[in-house]
Amino acid sequence: MDQLPSDLVQRLEKALRPDGLRTDLHARTLYAQDVFTKDLPVLAVLRPRNIEELASAVKLATADGLAIVPRGGGMSYSSGYVPLVEQTVTLDMSGMNRVLEINDVDMYVTVECGCTWQELHEILEPMQLRTTYWGTLSGRMATVGGSLSQNSIFWGSGQYGTAADCVLSLQVVLADGTVLETGSQAQRHCPPFFRHYGPDLTGIFTSDCGALGIKATATLRLMPTLSAQQYCAFDFEDGTAMLNAMSAISRSGLATECFGFDPFLQMQRMKRDSVSQDVASLANVMKQADSVTHALKEGAKIAFAGRRYMTDVDYSLQVITEDLNQTSADERATQVKALALGFGAREIENSIPKIVRANPFGPLNNMVGPNGERWVPSHVVVPHSRAVASYQEILSLFDGHADEFRAFEIQTGFLFATIATNGFVIEPVFYWPDALTEIHEESVEEDHIKRLQCFPENLEARQKVAQVRNEFAAHFCQSGGIHLQIGKSYRYKEGLQDSTLSLLRSIKAHVDPKGLMNPGSLGLDAAS
C-alpha cells in the first residue's frame, strides 16, 4: 500500500478537517526526512489543531494498523522521526502551538507541544519570566514537544540541566487514543504545578522519542528572568586544557552557558557568519544594554574588535554568567576568569557570547556548511572524569579513517558544552560535499541558500559518514557514554541491563501493544 485507503482518508478528514491531512508526494517526502537521513516517504501527514483532534487521528490510524511517527520542528539528526516501516503516517505537531496558561503565582506555564522555544520565549519575555531551560539554538523551529521527546540542551543548561529537567506535567496521547496525564495533574483535583507525587510518570515519557506516546501538552517550571549578564571568552593552546577548564567551571555552578569550539569548527563559523550579520546582530546587543552610554560602549567594542582577534585563537571557550543584578553577574564572571586562567587560558574579546545571547534563536543556516556542504553532528554525554579521554578516543577513531576522509573531502570539528554540574557534551560534526535535500531547502533562509555552491549527490561520502557515526555510537555503548536525541541512531537498548530492558519492554507492551508508536526508536519495535 503506497496510499491511504479512501475510507480512512474520509474518516481522517472528518477528524482533522481536509486541510489537516496532506497526501501530496512533496509533504510525504519532506516530513519523512531529517537533517541526515532520507529514506521512505510516509503515507500521509496529519496536522491536528488540538488534543481532541490528535487523539482521534492516532486512534483512527492505529486501528487501521498504521505506524505513527511524531514530528516537531524537524531538527533531528538521529532519525528520530524517520520511518522504518512503509505503512507509516507522520504527525506534524506544528498546528498545536498555543500557550494555554501562564501562572505567575504558582510559577508554571502550560503549552501545546508544537509550540517553538522562540514562540514561548517571546510570549514570556515581556512578563520578565522564562522557563528554567529555555530552548536549543534551533529554537526558531525546534518545538517543546520535540525537545522533551528527544531531550536537548543549551539555553540555561549550564545551571538548570536539559529540556526534560524543566517539565512538571504532561498530557500524552497513547496508541489507542487514550489521553494520559502525569505529574500532579494526574490527580483528579490537582493543577499541574509539581512533578513528583508517587512514581515519576512524567519521566517515562521524556526522552522516549515518541515510542511510548505523543506529547500533547507540557507544563514547564517558570522562574524570573535573570536580567543581568556578563560574558567571558578565552583562548587555549590545546583541547585538554580547555576541557579541564570547562569541567572546573561546570562544577562551580557559576555559568548558565559554557561552550567551546575546536580550531576547525571555529574557522567554519567564522566563514559562515558574515560581518554584515554581525552588524545586524549588534542591534540586539545594544538593545540589551541598560543605558544609552552602555549600549554605545558595547556596540563600539564589538564593532572595533571585528573578527581580527579570532585569527590567532586555537581552542575558544565562551561563557555567559547571569544573575538578578549586575554586581552578582560580574562576580560570577570574575570567578570564571580565575578558573580559566588557572588552566593557562588567554582572555579574548567576548563578542561571540554577547552576540549569541542577544540573538538566541537565529536562522538555521548552520545546518549546512559555509560553502553549501552537507553537515551532520553526533554527540556523547560523559562525566567530567571521562571528558578528556573520550575526546582522545574520538580523535583516534577519526584518525583510523583519515585516508578515506581525505579521499571523500570529509572534514570534522568539535563543539563542547556542559550540563549543570555533572555532564560534559562532546559533539563531533562532519562536513562533506553532497547534494542538499528538501529539508535544507525548507529550513535554510532562501537568500542564504541561493548563495551556496550546489554539489552533486555523493553517496559514497555519505555512506562513509554513516559508517563512522555508527562506529562512534558502538564505541560509547561499550565505554559508558550516553546520548540525548536517541532516535534510531544510538545503541540505547543494546547498552541496557537485562532487568531494565525487561521493564522497558513491559511498559512499551502496555502503552503500545501493537508496536505502532514510532517503531525502531529506542531500538524497540513490535518484536523487541
C-alpha positions in Angstrom: 0.0 0.0 0.0 1.5 3.3 -1.1 -1.5 5.5 -0.2 -4.2 5.6 2.4 -7.4 3.7 1.8 -10.2 6.1 0.7 -12.4 5.3 3.6 -9.6 6.1 6.1 -9.0 9.4 4.2 -12.6 10.3 4.7 -12.5 9.5 8.5 -9.3 11.4 9.0 -10.6 14.4 7.1 -13.7 14.4 9.3 -11.5 14.2 12.4 -8.9 16.8 11.3 -10.7 18.8 8.5 -9.5 18.5 4.9 -6.5 20.9 5.3 -5.3 18.9 8.3 -4.4 15.9 6.0 -1.7 16.0 3.4 -1.1 13.2 0.9 1.0 15.0 -1.8 4.3 13.5 -2.5 6.3 16.6 -1.5 4.9 16.6 2.0 5.2 12.9 2.4 8.9 13.1 1.4 9.8 16.3 3.3 8.2 15.2 6.6 9.9 11.8 6.5 13.5 13.0 6.3 15.7 14.6 9.0 19.0 16.5 8.7 20.9 13.4 7.7 18.6 10.6 6.7 16.1 10.4 3.8 14.6 7.0 3.1 10.9 6.0 2.9 8.2 8.6 2.3 5.2 8.3 4.7 1.7 7.6 3.5 0.3 10.9 4.8 1.0 13.9 7.1 -1.6 14.6 9.8 -1.8 18.0 11.3 -4.1 18.2 14.4 -5.1 21.5 15.9 -5.8 20.4 19.4 -5.7 17.4 21.7 -9.1 16.1 20.7 -8.1 16.0 17.0 -4.7 14.5 18.0 -6.4 11.7 20.0 -8.9 11.0 17.2 -6.2 10.8 14.5 -4.0 8.5 16.5 -6.9 6.2 17.3 -8.0 6.0 13.6 -4.5 5.4 12.2 -3.5 2.7 14.7 -6.9 1.0 14.4 -6.0 0.5 10.7 -2.6 -0.9 11.6 -0.6 2.2 10.6 2.5 3.2 12.4 2.6 6.8 13.9 5.7 9.0 13.9 5.5 12.4 15.7 7.4 15.3 14.2 8.1 18.7 15.9 10.3 21.2 14.2 12.3 18.7 12.1 15.7 19.4 13.5 16.6 15.8 14.4 19.8 14.2 13.1 19.4 10.8 14.7 16.5 9.5 12.6 14.1 10.3 15.4 11.1 10.7 13.2 12.4 8.9 10.0 10.0 6.0 9.4 11.4 2.4 9.3 8.3 0.7 8.0 6.3 1.5 4.9 2.9 1.7 6.5 3.6 4.9 8.4 1.9 8.3 8.8 3.6 11.4 10.3 2.0 13.7 12.9 3.0 17.2 12.2 2.6 18.8 15.6 3.2 22.4 14.5 -0.6 23.1 14.4 -0.7 22.7 18.2 1.4 25.7 19.2 -0.7 27.7 21.7 0.4 28.8 25.1 -2.5 27.6 27.2 -1.8 29.0 30.7 0.9 31.3 32.3 0.6 31.1 36.0 2.9 33.6 37.6 1.6 32.9 41.1 2.3 29.1 41.0 5.2 29.7 38.5 4.4 27.3 35.7 3.4 27.6 32.0 1.4 25.1 30.0 1.9 24.9 26.3 0.8 22.7 23.4 3.8 20.7 22.4 4.0 22.1 18.8 5.0 25.5 20.3 8.5 26.5 19.4 11.0 27.7 22.0 11.2 31.0 20.3 7.4 31.5 20.4 7.3 30.6 24.1 10.3 32.8 24.9 8.8 35.8 23.2 5.5 35.5 25.0 7.1 35.2 28.4 9.8 37.8 28.0 7.6 40.9 28.5 6.4 39.4 31.8 10.1 39.0 32.9 9.6 35.3 33.1 11.3 32.3 31.5 11.4 28.6 31.8 14.5 27.2 33.6 15.7 25.6 30.4 14.5 27.9 27.7 15.5 26.3 24.4 18.0 25.0 22.0 19.9 27.1 19.4 17.5 25.8 16.8 14.6 27.1 18.8 13.2 29.1 15.9 11.8 25.8 14.6 12.5 23.3 17.4 9.4 22.6 19.5 8.8 22.0 23.2 7.4 18.5 22.5 10.3 17.6 20.2 12.8 18.6 22.8 11.1 16.7 25.5 10.9 13.6 23.3 14.5 13.8 22.2 15.9 15.9 25.1 18.1 18.8 24.3 20.4 21.4 25.8 21.6 24.9 25.5 19.9 28.0 27.0 20.1 27.6 30.8 21.7 24.2 30.6 24.8 25.2 32.4 22.8 25.7 35.6 19.4 24.0 35.1 20.1 20.9 33.0 18.3 19.6 30.0 14.8 20.2 28.5 13.5 17.1 30.3 14.6 18.6 33.6 12.3 21.5 33.4 9.0 19.7 32.7 6.5 19.2 35.6 3.4 17.6 34.0 2.4 16.2 30.6 -0.7 15.2 28.7 0.2 12.3 26.5 -1.9 10.5 23.8 -1.4 6.7 23.8 -1.6 4.4 20.8 -5.3 3.7 21.3 -6.2 7.4 21.6 -6.3 7.5 25.4 -5.2 10.7 27.0 -2.9 10.2 30.0 -1.9 12.9 32.4 1.3 12.9 34.5 2.7 14.8 37.4 0.4 16.4 39.9 -2.3 16.9 37.3 -2.7 13.1 37.3 -4.7 13.7 40.5 -8.4 14.3 39.8 -8.5 17.6 41.6 -4.9 19.0 41.3 -3.3 21.5 38.9 0.0 20.7 37.0 2.3 22.5 39.4 4.5 19.7 40.6 6.2 16.7 39.1 6.8 14.2 41.9 3.8 12.7 43.6 4.2 8.9 43.6 6.4 7.3 40.8 7.7 9.8 38.2 5.3 9.0 35.3 6.4 12.3 33.6 9.9 11.0 33.3 8.7 7.8 31.5 7.5 10.0 28.6 10.5 12.3 28.3 13.4 11.2 26.1 11.2 8.4 24.7 11.4 9.6 21.1 7.7 9.1 20.7 8.0 5.3 21.3 5.6 5.4 24.3 3.1 8.2 23.4 2.6 11.5 21.7 3.1 14.5 24.0 0.1 16.9 23.5 0.7 19.5 26.2 3.5 20.2 28.7 3.7 22.2 31.8 7.1 23.7 32.5 8.7 25.4 35.5 9.0 29.2 35.5 11.5 31.4 37.1 12.2 35.2 37.0 14.3 36.4 34.1 17.9 36.9 35.1 18.2 40.4 33.8 22.0 40.9 34.4 24.6 39.1 32.2 28.3 39.1 31.9 30.3 37.5 29.2 33.7 35.8 29.1 35.8 34.4 26.2 39.1 32.6 26.3 41.8 31.1 24.0 43.5 27.8 24.9 46.5 26.4 23.1 45.3 22.8 23.4 42.0 20.9 23.8 42.9 19.2 27.1 43.4 22.5 28.9 40.1 23.8 27.6 38.1 20.7 28.5 39.6 20.7 32.0 38.7 24.4 32.5 35.2 23.8 31.3 34.8 21.0 33.8 36.0 23.2 36.6 33.6 26.0 35.6 30.7 23.5 35.3 31.4 22.0 38.8 31.4 25.6 40.2 27.9 26.2 39.1 28.8 29.8 38.0 27.8 29.8 34.4 24.4 29.5 32.7 26.1 28.6 29.4 29.6 27.2 28.9 30.6 26.1 25.4 33.7 25.8 23.3 35.0 25.1 19.7 38.0 23.3 18.4 40.0 25.3 15.8 38.3 23.7 12.7 34.7 24.4 13.9 35.7 27.9 15.0 37.1 28.5 11.5 33.9 27.2 9.9 31.7 29.5 12.0 33.9 32.5 11.0 33.5 31.6 7.3 29.8 31.1 7.6 28.8 34.1 9.6 29.4 37.3 7.7 30.4 40.7 9.0 27.1 42.1 7.8 25.4 39.5 10.0 27.5 40.7 12.9 26.3 44.3 12.3 22.7 43.2 12.2 23.1 41.2 15.4 24.8 44.2 17.1 21.4 46.0 17.3 20.1 43.3 19.7 23.3 43.5 21.8 22.8 47.3 22.1 19.1 46.8 23.0 20.1 44.6 25.9 22.3 47.3 27.4 20.9 49.1 30.5 21.7 52.6 29.3 22.4 54.6 26.2 26.0 55.1 27.2 26.5 51.4 27.9 24.8 50.5 24.6 27.2 52.7 22.6 30.2 51.4 24.5 29.2 47.7 23.9 28.5 48.4 20.2 31.8 50.2 19.8 33.7 47.4 21.4 32.2 44.7 19.1 32.5 46.9 16.0 36.1 47.7 16.7 37.1 44.1 17.5 35.6 42.8 14.3 36.9 39.3 13.6 40.6 40.1 13.7 41.0 38.9 17.3 39.9 35.3 16.2 42.8 34.8 13.7 45.3 33.7 16.4 42.8 31.7 18.5 43.2 27.9 18.9 40.5 26.4 21.2 37.9 29.1 22.1 35.7 28.9 25.2 32.6 31.1 25.6 30.9 31.6 28.9 27.8 33.5 30.0 27.0 34.3 33.6 23.6 35.6 34.7 22.0 36.8 37.9 19.3 39.1 39.2 21.7 42.1 39.5 24.9 43.2 37.7 27.1 43.0 40.7 26.4 39.3 41.2 26.7 38.5 37.5 30.1 40.3 37.4 31.3 38.4 40.5 30.4 35.1 38.8 32.4 36.2 35.7 35.4 37.2 37.9 35.4 33.7 39.4 35.0 32.1 36.0 38.0 34.1 34.7 40.1 33.0 37.6 39.3 29.3 36.9 40.0 29.6 33.2 43.3 31.5 33.7 44.4 28.8 36.1 44.3 26.3 33.2 46.5 28.6 31.0 43.8 30.5 29.2 44.3 33.8 27.5 41.3 36.2 27.8 40.0 37.4 24.4 37.2 39.6 23.2 33.8 38.5 24.4 31.9 39.4 21.2 30.7 35.8 20.4 28.8 35.1 23.6 27.3 38.6 23.6 26.0 38.3 20.0 24.8 34.7 20.6 22.9 35.7 23.8 21.4 38.7 22.2 20.1 36.6 19.2 19.3 33.3 20.9 17.2 31.8 18.1 19.0 32.7 14.9 18.4 31.4 11.4 19.0 27.8 10.8 21.7 28.4 8.2 24.2 26.4 10.3 22.6 23.2 9.2 24.7 23.4 6.0 28.4 24.1 5.7 29.7 27.6 4.8 30.0 26.6 1.1 26.9 24.5 1.0 28.4 21.3 2.2 26.2 18.7 4.0 26.5 18.8 7.7 25.6 16.4 10.5 26.7 16.0 14.1 27.0 13.2 16.5 27.4 13.6 20.3 28.1 11.9 23.6 27.5 12.9 27.2 30.1 11.8 29.7 31.0 12.6 33.3 33.8 15.2 33.8 36.3 12.4 34.7 35.8 10.9 31.2 35.8 14.1 29.1 39.4 14.3 28.0 39.8 10.6 27.5 36.5 10.5 25.4 37.7 13.3 23.2 41.0 11.5 22.6 39.1 8.3 21.8 37.1 10.1 19.2 40.2 11.7 17.6 41.7 8.2 17.5 38.6 6.8 15.8 38.7 9.6 13.2 42.5 9.0 12.6 41.7 5.5 11.7 39.6 6.8 8.8 41.9 9.7 7.8 42.7 8.3 4.3 39.1 7.9 3.4 38.2 11.3 4.9 40.8 12.9 2.6 39.6 11.0 -0.4 35.9 11.9 0.2 36.7 15.5 1.4 35.1 14.8 4.8 36.1 17.3 7.4 35.4 17.2 11.1 35.2 19.6 14.0 34.1 19.7 17.6 31.6 21.6 19.8 31.9 21.2 23.6 29.3 22.1 26.2 28.5 21.4 29.9 25.2 20.4 31.5 24.6 21.6 35.1 27.5 20.5 37.4 27.8 16.9 36.2 27.6 16.5 32.5 30.0 17.1 29.6 28.9 17.1 25.9 31.3 16.3 23.1 29.8 16.9 19.7 31.8 16.0 16.6 30.4 17.4 13.4 31.0 16.2 9.8 31.1 18.3 6.6 31.4 16.9 3.1 30.4 17.9 -0.4 27.0 16.4 -1.2 23.6 17.4 -2.6 21.2 19.1 -0.2 17.6 17.8 0.2 14.1 19.1 0.7 14.6 19.7 4.5 17.6 22.0 3.8 15.6 24.0 1.2 12.7 24.2 3.7 14.8 25.3 6.7 17.7 27.4 5.5 16.9 31.0 4.6 16.1 31.4 0.9 18.6 34.2 0.3 21.3 32.3 2.1 20.8 29.0 0.2 20.9 30.8 -3.1 24.4 31.9 -2.4 25.7 28.4 -1.7 27.5 26.1 -4.1 25.5 23.2 -5.4 27.2 19.9 -5.0 26.2 16.7 -6.8 24.9 13.7 -4.9 27.8 12.0 -3.1 26.6 8.6 -1.8 30.0 7.2 -1.1 31.0 10.1 1.2 27.6 10.0 2.9 27.9 6.3 3.5 31.4 6.8 5.0 30.0 9.4 7.4 27.2 7.0 8.3 29.7 4.2 8.9 31.9 6.4 11.2 28.8 7.6 13.1 27.8 4.0 13.7 31.2 3.2 15.0 31.1 6.2 17.2 27.7 5.0 18.7 29.0 1.5 19.1 32.2 2.7 20.9 30.3 4.7 23.5 27.8 1.9 24.0 30.7 -0.1 25.3 32.6 2.7 27.1 29.8 4.2 29.1 28.8 7.3 27.2 25.1 8.3 26.9 23.2 10.4 24.5 20.4 12.9 24.1 18.3 12.6 20.9 18.5 8.8 20.9 16.2 8.4 17.9 17.1 5.3 15.9 20.9 6.0 15.8 22.3 5.4 19.2 22.6 2.0 21.0 20.3 2.6 23.9 18.7 -0.8 24.0 21.9 -2.7 23.5 23.5 -1.0 26.5 20.7 -1.6 29.0 21.0 -4.1 31.8 18.6 -7.1 31.3 16.3 -6.1 34.2 15.9 -2.6 32.9 15.3 -3.7 29.4 12.6 -6.1 30.6 10.8 -3.3 32.4 11.0 -1.0 29.4 9.6 -3.7 27.1 6.7 -4.3 29.6 5.9 -0.6 29.6 6.0 -0.5 25.8 3.8 -3.5 25.5 1.2 -1.9 27.8 1.0 1.5 26.2 1.6 0.3 22.6 0.7 -3.4 22.3 0.9 -3.4 18.5 4.2 -1.7 18.4 2.9 1.1 16.2 4.3 4.2 18.0 7.4 5.2 16.1 8.7 1.7 15.5 12.5 1.4 15.9 13.0 4.4 18.2 14.9 3.5 21.3 15.7 0.2 19.5 12.1 -1.0 20.2 9.6 -2.4 17.8 6.7 -4.9 17.8 9.1 -7.8 18.1 11.6 -6.2 20.6 
